[in-house]
Amino acid sequence: MFYFCYIFINQKTVIDNALIQYKKLSIPQICTITISSASTVVATIILLDFDKKYNTPAINNIITKTSSILLVFFIGYFIFRETYSTKQIIGIITMVTGITIMIY
């Protein structure tokens, strides 16, 4: 936050360049950024609520990290048409299986 304030006050060209780059983003990119930001806020609120009520910070941390990786995977695959290697897909399946075993 302090760095942003410093840049905003002292280096206007950095902010101007960022705004120019932002205007070049496509609609799917803007939607992805917005969805990712909103899901981060919602996940943080849920995580803090679980930590407060159930005292399970380790499990919540693992679930949050895994779900963010899955979200990035699905966004990359369905929106940006990225291809993934067999190793990456096996890694994602292993994560989901591990989380499922931990929860149940």
N, C-alpha and C positions, 0 to 999 in steps of 0.2 A: 504494500500500500504506500509506504514511504517513497519507494522507488518510482511508482506511478506519479505521485505528487511532484517529485523532483523533476521528472521528465516533462510533466505537464507545465510546470512553471518555467523551466529553463530551456527546454529544447522543443520548441513548437514544430520543427520540421519532422521530428520523429512521429508525432501525433498526426501531422498532415499526411505523411507517407502511409501510416497505418490506415487512415480513412480512405486514401486513394486505393489501397489494396483491398479494403473491405468492399468498396463499390464494384470491384472486379469479380466478386464471388458470384457463383451461380445460385439459383433458387434451392437446389438440393443441398448445396454446401451450407447455405444460411439456415435451412431447416435442420440439418444435422447439428450444427453448432447450437441452435436454440433448444433442440430436444436433449442434447447432451448436457447443456447447462441446467435445464429444468430438472432432468433426472438426477443430476448431482445434488441439487438443492433438496429435492424430495428424499433421496436416499440418505442424505445427511440428517434430515429431520427425523426420519424413521430410525436411523441408527442411534441417534441421541436418545430417542424415546425408549428404544429397547434397552440401551445401556442403563437408563435411569430406572426402568421398571423391573428388568429381569437380571441385571448384572452379568451380562454375557458379552463383554467387549471383544474377546478373542474370536469367537465364532462370528460375531457381526462383522469384524474386520475381514475375515476370510470370505464371507459371503459377499461383502461389498466389492472386494477386489475381483472376485470371480465374476460377479454380475457385470462389472464394468468391462472386463475383457470380453465377455459374451456379447454385450451391447456393441462394442467396437467391431467385433467379428460380424455380427448380423448387419450392421450399418454398411460395413465395407463390402459385404457380399451382395446385399440386395439393392443398395443405393448406388454404390460406385463400381459394381460388377468386378470386384477384385477376385483373383483366384488364390487359393490356399493350397499349400503342399500337404502331402499325406501326414507328415510329421506334425504340422500345425493342427490339422483336424483331429489326430489322435490325442494331442495335448489338450485340446478343448474337451473332447469326450472324457478324458481322464479327470479333468477338473470337475466336470459336472458329476461324474460318478463319485468322486471323492466327497464332494459337498453333499450329495444325496446320502451316502453312507454315514457321514458325520451327523446329519440332521436326524436320520431315522436310526 
